[in-house]
Amino acid sequence: MNYLWLFAVSGGAAFLGIALAFGMIKQDGRRSVAAIAGAFVVAIGALGLGIYVQKAPTAPLRASDREGSQNRLPAAATTEKDLPGK
């Protein structure tokens, strides 16, 4: 279902972008071509940055085990005795 929203939003944005580009070219062709080319460069740069961030390693996650040793590490989960007024 998330992909449906992705296609709906990106399709709408593409449609609006094409309509805007068509209007810009019709109004002032020579100047608008440079603006549209600049917008494509920015879009490709944003896409590259997004892919880089998506592939970057994340912080390590220590999974819980049978003994619950993750609770003995610093910054462990709050217990009942740690709450104020208890």
Backbone as CSV, one residue per row, in Angstrom:
resi,resn,N_x,N_y,N_z,CA_x,CA_y,CA_z,C_x,C_y,C_z
1,MET,0.814,-1.192,0.000,0.000,0.000,0.000,0.862,1.263,0.000
2,ASN,2.040,1.194,0.629,2.920,2.365,0.644,3.399,2.726,-0.753
3,TYR,3.586,1.702,-1.607,4.034,1.981,-2.967,2.960,2.705,-3.768
4,LEU,1.707,2.452,-3.461,0.623,3.150,-4.137,0.703,4.649,-3.859
5,TRP,0.964,5.015,-2.606,1.110,6.427,-2.262,2.343,7.020,-2.933
6,LEU,3.421,6.251,-2.991,4.634,6.734,-3.645,4.356,7.064,-5.102
7,PHE,3.693,6.157,-5.813,3.398,6.400,-7.222,2.402,7.537,-7.398
8,ALA,1.434,7.662,-6.505,0.459,8.745,-6.619,1.126,10.105,-6.416
9,VAL,1.952,10.208,-5.389,2.606,11.487,-5.095,3.648,11.822,-6.153
10,SER,4.468,10.848,-6.526,5.497,11.138,-7.526,4.882,11.390,-8.896
11,GLY,3.795,10.693,-9.222,3.119,10.958,-10.490,2.510,12.345,-10.525
12,GLY,1.903,12.757,-9.423,1.357,14.108,-9.350,2.429,15.171,-9.442
13,ALA,3.546,14.929,-8.762,4.651,15.892,-8.821,5.233,15.964,-10.230
14,ALA,5.355,14.824,-10.891,5.858,14.811,-12.266,4.901,15.544,-13.203
15,PHE,3.613,15.318,-13.031,2.618,15.994,-13.865,2.688,17.508,-13.678
16,LEU,2.772,17.960,-12.424,2.885,19.396,-12.166,4.192,19.968,-12.700
17,GLY,5.272,19.208,-12.586,6.556,19.663,-13.116,6.540,19.800,-14.626
18,ILE,5.913,18.848,-15.297,5.821,18.916,-16.758,4.959,20.107,-17.178
19,ALA,3.850,20.329,-16.477,2.992,21.472,-16.794,3.735,22.784,-16.566
20,LEU,4.502,22.865,-15.486,5.277,24.069,-15.207,6.348,24.291,-16.260
21,ALA,7.050,23.225,-16.635,8.090,23.351,-17.659,7.487,23.769,-18.995
22,PHE,6.349,23.197,-19.355,5.696,23.569,-20.611,5.322,25.048,-20.607
23,GLY,4.770,25.517,-19.498,4.412,26.930,-19.401,5.622,27.842,-19.443
24,MET,6.703,27.434,-18.792,7.914,28.257,-18.809,8.506,28.342,-20.209
25,ILE,8.543,27.225,-20.912,9.116,27.220,-22.259,8.245,28.042,-23.205
26,LYS,6.960,27.949,-23.045,6.049,28.702,-23.911,6.175,30.208,-23.668
27,GLN,6.449,30.593,-22.416,6.542,32.013,-22.087,7.889,32.600,-22.520
28,ASP,8.987,31.972,-22.153,10.327,32.475,-22.492,11.244,31.269,-22.659
29,GLY,11.329,30.773,-23.878,12.015,29.519,-24.158,13.477,29.469,-23.782
30,ARG,14.234,30.484,-24.191,15.684,30.437,-23.991,16.059,30.479,-22.512
31,ARG,15.428,31.356,-21.755,15.760,31.496,-20.342,15.254,30.306,-19.526
32,SER,14.136,29.750,-19.900,13.565,28.664,-19.112,14.314,27.355,-19.284
33,VAL,14.956,27.159,-20.417,15.725,25.924,-20.617,16.853,25.835,-19.592
34,ALA,17.516,26.949,-19.320,18.588,26.956,-18.314,18.024,26.679,-16.924
35,ALA,16.857,27.231,-16.621,16.252,27.001,-15.308,15.838,25.547,-15.153
36,ILE,15.274,24.963,-16.205,14.859,23.564,-16.147,16.076,22.651,-16.028
37,ALA,17.150,22.974,-16.761,18.379,22.178,-16.651,18.947,22.265,-15.240
38,GLY,18.925,23.438,-14.641,19.374,23.592,-13.263,18.528,22.797,-12.287
39,ALA,17.213,22.766,-12.525,16.329,21.986,-11.663,16.639,20.494,-11.778
40,PHE,16.958,20.020,-12.985,17.323,18.615,-13.152,18.640,18.299,-12.442
41,VAL,19.584,19.207,-12.494,20.862,18.987,-11.791,20.625,18.894,-10.287
42,VAL,19.797,19.780,-9.758,19.487,19.745,-8.321,18.751,18.457,-7.961
43,ALA,17.802,18.032,-8.817,17.051,16.808,-8.545,17.959,15.585,-8.566
44,ILE,18.876,15.525,-9.507,19.811,14.391,-9.575,20.745,14.409,-8.373
45,GLY,21.183,15.597,-7.955,22.007,15.697,-6.751,21.262,15.242,-5.503
46,ALA,19.993,15.620,-5.391,19.186,15.191,-4.245,18.973,13.684,-4.268
47,LEU,18.767,13.123,-5.446,18.612,11.675,-5.561,19.904,10.962,-5.148
48,GLY,21.049,11.472,-5.608,22.330,10.884,-5.220,22.566,10.967,-3.721
49,LEU,22.232,12.110,-3.128,22.387,12.261,-1.682,21.456,11.305,-0.932
50,GLY,20.233,11.150,-1.417,19.298,10.224,-0.790,19.778,8.788,-0.850
51,ILE,20.338,8.390,-1.973,20.869,7.024,-2.101,22.075,6.837,-1.190
52,TYR,22.925,7.855,-1.087,24.088,7.764,-0.203,23.650,7.600,1.257
53,VAL,22.681,8.406,1.683,22.201,8.328,3.062,21.527,6.985,3.321
54,GLN,20.796,6.477,2.329,20.102,5.199,2.491,21.083,4.047,2.634
55,LYS,22.228,4.131,1.989,23.211,3.053,2.039,24.215,3.202,3.185
56,ALA,24.202,4.340,3.873,25.138,4.561,4.973,24.823,3.613,6.132
57,PRO,25.849,3.146,6.832,25.596,2.233,7.959,24.886,2.955,9.102
58,THR,24.067,2.210,9.808,23.348,2.774,10.944,24.045,2.388,12.240
59,ALA,23.556,2.913,13.336,24.132,2.581,14.636,23.882,1.103,14.939
60,PRO,24.830,0.453,15.585,24.631,-0.967,15.892,23.499,-1.160,16.891
61,LEU,22.807,-2.237,16.742,21.689,-2.561,17.621,22.012,-3.866,18.330
62,ARG,21.967,-3.823,19.651,22.238,-5.042,20.418,20.909,-5.724,20.697
63,ALA,20.756,-6.888,20.160,19.509,-7.628,20.326,19.419,-8.199,21.739
64,SER,18.202,-8.419,22.186,18.023,-9.005,23.506,18.351,-10.495,23.453
65,ASP,18.816,-11.008,24.582,19.123,-12.432,24.661,18.343,-13.050,25.818
66,ARG,18.558,-14.324,26.035,17.792,-15.056,27.030,18.041,-14.553,28.450
67,GLU,19.257,-14.098,28.724,19.582,-13.625,30.067,19.176,-12.163,30.284
68,GLY,18.778,-11.466,29.251,18.422,-10.055,29.386,19.622,-9.176,29.651
69,SER,20.784,-9.528,29.100,22.005,-8.785,29.392,21.965,-7.359,28.848
70,GLN,21.082,-7.074,27.906,21.011,-5.710,27.384,20.542,-4.737,28.462
71,ASN,19.878,-5.224,29.509,19.410,-4.355,30.583,20.512,-4.027,31.589
72,ARG,21.634,-4.716,31.538,22.746,-4.430,32.447,23.756,-3.473,31.819
73,LEU,23.532,-3.088,30.585,24.428,-2.160,29.911,24.097,-0.731,30.321
74,PRO,25.014,0.214,30.086,24.674,1.613,30.359,23.456,2.023,29.529
75,ALA,22.667,2.921,30.070,21.439,3.410,29.425,20.445,2.281,29.228
76,ALA,20.306,1.461,30.250,19.349,0.359,30.188,17.931,0.900,30.288
77,ALA,16.990,0.048,30.017,15.584,0.443,30.100,15.213,0.794,31.531
78,THR,14.256,1.691,31.706,13.813,2.116,33.028,13.046,0.993,33.715
79,THR,13.339,0.800,34.999,12.604,-0.205,35.781,11.676,0.512,36.752
80,GLU,10.855,-0.234,37.446,9.899,0.345,38.393,10.600,1.134,39.494
81,LYS,11.748,0.629,39.977,12.423,1.311,41.077,13.083,2.614,40.635
82,ASP,13.257,2.810,39.309,13.866,4.041,38.811,12.869,5.188,38.679
83,LEU,11.590,4.881,38.740,10.579,5.912,38.560,10.467,6.765,39.813
84,PRO,10.204,8.062,39.671,10.083,8.925,40.850,8.838,8.569,41.661
85,GLY,8.956,8.668,42.974,7.831,8.379,43.864,7.661,6.906,44.164
86,LYS,8.563,6.077,43.786,8.447,4.629,44.051,9.454,4.213,45.093
